[in-house]
């Protein structure tokens, strides 16, 4: 029950954020990864980072058909595309796999993302979760 309330609250905050102007982003020079020309803060503490071989191998253990191109597309959408057009990127480590599934499904509908784009974002997030550092 608490997770449903939390999910509802998060969705409400995201919807409210969508009614404001696009947030500006900055680039961290020490950890910056460039996949597109739009700068994005990269952080190992939030999981918001370009996918690498470690993430690809980790996600392929669960979804063997995932490619690096799909992960890069998901990263691009998450950090510079549909997601960031309405709100800042969420800390990937803050939510479990089931919560991310619901969040991506809900937000993809609102952002008018295709099924392929939705799948790319979800697989990107899961690849980061799969390589989450232990505390």
N, C-alpha and C positions, 0 to 999 in steps of 0.2 A: 504494500500500500504506500509506504514512504517513497519508494522508487517512482511510483506513478505520479505522486505529488511533486517530487523533485523534477521529473521529466516535464510535467505541465508547467512548473515555474520557469524552468529553463526555456521552454518553448515560448512562453509569454514574454520573457525578457528579450529573446531573439526577435520576436515579432515587433516589439516596441523599438528595438534598435533599427529594424528595417525602415522605419518611418523617418529616421534621421539621415543626414548626409553621410556619404561613404567616409569611413574613417581613414585617416592618413597612416601610412606605415613608414618605418625607418629600417635601415639596414645596419646590422651589427657587423662591423668590419672583421672581427675575429672569427666569426662562424658563418659568414654569409655564403650561401650556395646560389648559383644563378642557373635557373632553368628558363626564366623569361626575363624581359627587360624591367619588369615591375619589381621594386625592392620589397623584401619581406624580412621581418625579424626571424632569425633562426635560433632555436634554443633547445639544447639537449634536456633541459629541465621541464619543458612543456611538450616535448616530442615533435614540435613543429620544425621539421628539417627535411631536406631533400632525401628521397629514398636512395639507398645504396644497395650493394650486393647483399649485405646482411639482412636487410628488410625483404629483399626479393626471395632469398632462400627461406626465410622464416614464413612468409605468406604462402610460398609454393608447397610447404608441408601440409597446408590445409586446402589450398586451391591450386592445383598443379598447373592450370592453364594461365595463371597470371604472368604477365611480362613486365619488364622494366618500363616499357612505354606506357602501360596501363597505370603503373604506380606514379610515373611522372605526370600523367594526365590528372590523376587524383590529387597529387600535390599541387599542381597548377590551379585546379579548381578550388581547392581548399584554401590556398594562400593568396591567390591573385584573381580568382574568377568568381563564380556564383556565390560562394560562401562569404567572401570578404566584401562583396558589394553591399551586404546588409549589416554586417557586424564583424567584430574582430574575431580572429581565429581562436577557438577554444583550446585549452590545454588538453591534449589528446589523452594524457594519463589520468585525467579526472573521472572518466567514465568507463564502465565495463563494456564488453562486446555487445551485450543485449541492449544496453542504453544507446550505444552508437548506432545500432541497427535502426532503432526507433527514431533517433535524432536525424539520421541521414534520410530516412524515408520521409519524415515530416518536412524537413527543410528542402529536400529535392522537389517535392510537390510545390512548395511556395516559390522556389527559385526557377521553376519550370525547366528542370534539368531532365535530360533524356535518361532512359534506363541505363544506357552505357555510361553516361557521366556519373550517375548515382552509384553505379557499381564501382567505377574507378575511385571515387572518393571513399567509399566504404572499404575497399581493398587497401587503399593507401593507409587509412586510419588503422586497420587491423594489422598491417605490416609494421607500423610503428609500435602498436601495442605489443606485438609479438616479440619485439626487441627491447621492450621497456626495461630500463636498468632496475636492479633490485635495490631496495632501500636498506 
